[in-house]
Amino acid sequence: MTDLKITCDEQANAAYIYLVDPVQAGTPGAAANMYACDPIAVNGMINLDFDKEGRVIGVEVLDARSKLPQYLLDTAERLDV
């Protein structure tokens, strides 16, 4: 298994977990569909990004400080610096 790439924006309290190569995930049209998890059920906003074949390519986590383990946020690439 390869290491996951995780980015975070502490100002926005948001993180993104790439499940595929970030270059591939970042190409235009890579995220063909997005599914927003029920914010009440998960007590926040978690969005799943899917490619055109229906595979999950990434996870966006809002209110990341309360949803993700601190060690993930500590090792994530900071986007707000």
Secondary structure, DSSP 8 states (H G I E B T S, - for coil): ----EEEEETTTTEEEEESS-HHHHTSTTS--EEEE--TTTTTS-EEEEE-TTS-EEEEEEESHHHHS-HHHHHHSEES--
